[in-house]
Amino acid sequence: MKSFILPVICLCLAVGGVLGQDTAPAFPANGPNYRMFPADRPPLVPMPQQVKWSGRAVPVQSVRIQAPAPARTSYPEQMKFIVSELKSFLAGHGVQVSQEGAFAVKFVQGDVKAGTENPKLKEEAYSLRVTPGGALITARDTKGFYYGLKTLEQLLLRRDGKTTIAACDIVDWPDFEVRGFMNDVGRNYMPLPLIAQELDSMGQLKLNVYHFHFTEHPGWRLESKIYPELNDPKNFTRMPGKFYTQKEFKQLVEYCRLRNILLIPEMDMPGHSQAFRKALNVKMSDEKATKALVALIKEMCSLVPKEKMPIIHIGTDEAHGKDEQVNDDILKEYIHAVESCGRTPMRWQPGLNPKGYNGSIQHLWSGRQNRRAWPTDGSKYIDSLETYLNHIDPFETAMTMYFRRACPFQNAEGLGMILCSWPDLEITDPRNQVLQTPVYAGMAFVSEPLWNNPHEKFQGDPNQDEYMKYFSNLPVQGDPLLKGFADYENRVLAIRDRFFVNKEFNYVRQANIPWKLLGPIPHGGKTETEFGPEEDVKSGKMKDSYEIGGVTYTWSKDDYTGATVIFKHYCDFPTLFNGAKMGAFPHKNHTYYAQTYIYSPKAQTVPFWVSGHTWATSDWRNGPASVPGKWFHANPRFFVNGKEIEPPKWARPRNGGVMVDENYHFREPAMITLKKGWNHVLVKSPNNNSTRRWMFTFVPVQVNPKTPGCNVKEFPGLKFSTDPGRKP
């Protein structure tokens, strides 16, 4: 299975050589983000439950590895894999592995005093003690050993030609038993090497469930030997004939298991079934269709034993049209087929369910304001509310995942959360699965809240969670909650620079970006209307307040925060501008102005991600896209030192098909000239009746034009302030 990783891992490196000099380690720890942390206290993501630092970075030149004989563990292949991974990691950091190594890394089977009574969480617990003589990883079995290894990798770094490991005492276990990620490979086939990259990152971040959604309207993407017509190219509407063989599927399950990841396959029925219905020429209510689906469930279960694949997702959501309607008896047939194979069924909520049956794990997907999306009393559920990356701006992803408290419903047993990526639009380049949707940033920012949640578990009405207003906006400058986020952001960015070198991690620091806001000002449906700030920006003399239509508007007392500022969210999440209410639309036909200052140590041209809108990668439901001569159809404008920044020349004006350059993180950045000293930035952000999302993005970014999307970093030397009188 490892062989299929190589072509993609080299994707970014082949065109840019972005790792730099040959002497650089495979996991560099020399950049400015890593330099924020001393070698004796390196950044950890997710942060362990208990850490005691010893204030010492132990030099490591040679290591001897002591581990249980694989046959003495419950999963011999994983024990071999752990040792192999450790050897490879040490070699990449200039450390020799030998039986005479001076520093010992020992894996010892034993109980860990974890602060949980959940037996599944205890299986993943480990302790890790690092002293000058060696590192001791204790766990019940290989699951804990693997997570101990992942933490050890973050403790060990090579800097200035020396490899050290931070001395410490760690006891660690997860908060949730389900810490998952899902991507839709039914609509858009994703090659196994790209999936492997995702799985590697999941393992690094201690995510442990991969939801494999392989059936959709455009294609049935798992090989069937009993119904081969499902894989006939003529029955696909996208990427014809692209599917996963049964051999590849079994390999994928094992690849996951080696990394402590449980694969949950989803055979979505009776909805999302166009490819199935076309191949078999059936309606979902036909006896032939039910018989085929029961047989297909059993065929899939025959490929992998129940111990390795205990949960089967049967979908049941969005059964639209008469051809997808079924009765309770048919639903019971699906469920019985799963249970007869010794597996637990899982289904979407809201979704179809036989009356009175409560044996499925319920997978929540709609908005929490929709009572039908709540779990049934006494059920087990997995939470995916508000986690759809295809609807979320990359910068917003960080705040949503950090402040979102998983499993907020107390009427049922919450198992954890699955982060979802549903880029419904057609994808012609498979890499765009992770370039156009913020997959890796989402994984990183959700990892700690699911492993070691920094916030108290929510109690009460899920629609009254005070943190919901931070799903769309960071706290204002000076808020203690922002400090917590900024500390986490710093650790994530360091991990980005070290463990995501080759990957499309489209995110840079934003907690340090303040904005003064003025508005909202009514414009009567005329988004092009210019108000006082827009008139004054050309002279560079902004006023403290403006009299408009008999109303005085003053720049906000608070400094709002972020590379992206969202006034109205695509999914109607609460914001700081709509009374923090789910579904509330703030101020239709209004304009906000935002201003800040950027200090540059010299005159220079700097790349910026600039945008008046972020399109969902699932649809075009927000008015016309790529309007010539505009950033967005609602007429946002951007000024630096009084000079307007011209919008892109769109590659595909008024696009309604495959995405090309519509969103800032996968198009060429705007090149903006900064003078030495403080530079004034003004943003105009209007909305209109077609504006489903009302927002702007403005942030400098260091990119490698030869490897777009990879190795994105903060542009060095720039500072931000709303008070240009202060010293930088």
C-alpha positions, 0 to 999 in steps of 0.5 A, a space after each residue: 500500500 505504501 507504494 501508492 503514496 509516492 507520486 503525490 508526496 512529490 507533487 509540490 516538491 517536484 516543481 519547486 524544490 521547496 524544502 530548500 537546501 539538501 541539508 534541511 531535515 525532512 521536518 524543518 524546525 528552523 522557521 520563524 514560527 518554530 523559533 517562537 518555541 524553545 527546543 525544551 518546550 516545542 509546540 504540540 498539537 493536539 496538546 496532551 491532557 497532562 504535561 510537565 516540562 523539565 526545562 531541558 532539551 536532551 541532545 540525541 545522536 544515537 538511539 536504541 529501540 526497545 519494543 515488545 515482540 510484535 506477536 505479544 501485541 494485539 496488532 503485530 503489524 502495527 507494532 512493526 509499523 510503529 518501529 519502522 516509522 520511528 526509525 525513518 523519523 530518526 534517520 530524517 533527523 540525523 540520528 543513528 539507530 543501533 543496539 548500542 545507541 546511547 539514548 533508549 526509546 522504550 515501548 512498554 505495555 502497562 496501564 496508564 492512569 488516564 482521567 477517563 473511565 471510557 474503555 475505548 478512550 483508555 485503549 488510546 491513552 499513553 504516558 511518555 517520559 523523556 529524561 537524559 537517558 531515554 524516552 519511555 512510552 507506556 500504553 496498554 497496546 499498540 494504539 497508545 504506542 502509536 499516539 505516544 510515537 506521534 507526540 515523541 515526533 513533535 518533541 524531537 527536532 533538529 535545529 542548527 545541526 543538532 537533534 534534541 528531544 524535550 525532557 518532559 512527563 506526559 499522561 494523555 488520552 482523548 476526550 472523544 472516541 470519534 475524531 473523524 474526517 470525511 471526504 466525498 469521493 462519490 461525486 469526485 473520485 480521489 486517487 488513493 495517493 491523495 487519500 493516503 496523504 490525508 490519512 497520514 495527516 489524520 494520524 499525525 493529528 490523532 484523528 481516528 475515523 475516516 468516513 469513506 463516502 463512495 456512492 453518489 449520483 455521479 458514480 458507484 465507486 467501489 468494485 462489485 463482482 456481483 453487480 459489475 454493471 455498477 462500475 461500467 463507465 456508461 453508468 457514471 456521469 463524472 470520471 467514468 469508470 473511476 472506482 476502487 477495486 475490492 483489493 484497493 478497498 481492503 488495502 485502504 482499510 489496513 492503511 487506516 488501521 496502521 494509523 489508528 484510523 477506523 474506516 466507516 464506509 458509506 453506501 448512501 441509500 435510497 437517496 443520492 442513488 442516480 448511478 445505482 438506479 441507472 445501472 440497474 434500471 430500477 426505482 428504489 422501491 423496486 424489489 430488485 433494488 432492495 435485493 441488490 442493496 442487501 447483497 451489496 452490503 453483504 458483499 462489502 462486509 465479506 471483504 473486511 471482518 467485523 473487528 476491522 470494520 464494525 460500522 456501516 453507514 447507510 445514508 438515508 438522507 435527502 431522498 428526493 423525487 418519487 424514484 427514491 422513495 421507500 417504505 419502512 419495510 425496505 429501510 428495515 431490510 437495509 438495517 437487517 443486512 448490516 446487523 446480520 453481518 455483525 455490524 452497527 448501522 449508522 445513518 444521517 439525521 435528519 434522514 429516513 428511519 423505520 418508525 420506532 427503531 433506534 439502533 443506528 448511530 445517528 450522524 447529525 448534519 443539518 443546522 442545530 436550529 432544525 429540531 429534526 437534526 437533533 439526535 433521538 432521545 437515548 440514541 448514540 450520535 456523531 456530530 457533523 453540524 457546522 463542520 462542512 468545509 465546502 461551505 466555510 472560508 479557510 480563515 473561518 475554518 480555524 475559528 469555527 473548529 476551535 470554538 465549536 463545542 462538539 456534541 452539545 446535545 444532552 438527550 443522547 450519547 455523543 460519541 464525537 465529531 466528523 469533519 466533512 468535505 463535500 465539494 459537490 461541484 465537478 472537480 477535474 484535477 483531483 488535487 483540487 479536493 484539498 486545494 480548493 477546500 480547507 481540508 488540512 487547516 480544518 484537520 489541524 484546528 479541529 484536532 485539539 478540541 476533539 482530543 483535549 477540548 480547551 473549553 468546558 463541555 456545553 450544557 443547556 440549549 444547543 442554540 444558546 451556546 455563547 461561543 456560536 458567535 465565534 463560528 464566524 468571527 474571532 473575538 475582538 482584540 483584547 478579549 481573553 478568548 482571543 489569546 487562547 485562540 492565538 496561542 493555539 494558532 501559533 502552535 498550529 502554524 509551527 506544526 504546519 511548517 514542519 509536518 505539512 511542507 508538501 501539502 495544501 495548508 491554505 492558512 496564515 496567521 490572522 489573530 494579529 490583524 485588527 480592524 476598525 469598522 464603520 457602519 452598517 450604512 443603508 445604501 437603498 440597494 445601490 451598492 456602488 454608492 460612495 460614502 464619506 470614508 470612500 471619498 476621504 481615502 483618496 486624500 488619506 485624511 480619514 475622519 473619526 466619524 461621518 454624518 450620513 443621512 442624518 445619522 452619525 457613524 463612528 469607527 468602532 471602539 473595538 478592534 475586530 479581528 481576522 484575515 476574513 471578517 464575516 458579517 453574514 454567513 453562508 450557512 446562517 451561523 451567528 456572527 458578531 453582527 447579527 445579534 449572535 443569532 442563528 439564521 438572522 440576516 443583518 442589515 440588508 442593503 447596507 455597507 460596512 467600511 473597515 480600516 487598518 494599517 500595515 507597517 512595512 520595514 521597507 518599500 516593497 511589493 507584497 502578495 496579498 490574498 484579497 477577496 470580497 467573497 468566498 464561494 462554496 465549493 459545493 454550488 454557485 448559490 450566491 448570485 453571479 460569479 466572476 463578474 468582469 471588473 468586480 471582486 464580487 457582484 455586490 461591489 466591494 472595493 479595496 484601497 491601500 494608501 488611497 490607491 484602489 486595488 484592481 479586481 482579478 481578470 477572471 479566467 472564466 467570467 460568470 462561471 457556473 461550472 468547474 472552479 478555476 480562480 474564484 477564491 483567493 486561496 487558489 488564484 494568483 495573489 494580488 501584488 500590492 506596493 507598500 511604502 516604508 512605514 505605515 500603510 493605510 488599508 480601507 475596505 468597502 463591503 456592501 451587500 445586496 439582496 443576492 448576497 448569501 455571504 457578506 464578508 471580505 478577506 485581506 491578508 499578506 501572504 508568502 507563496 511559492 508561485 511554482 507550488 500554489 497552495 503548498 508552503 504558504 507562510 506569513 509574509 515576513 516583517 509586516 505588522 498590523 495596528 489600528 493606531 499608526 502613531 504607535 511604534 512598530 
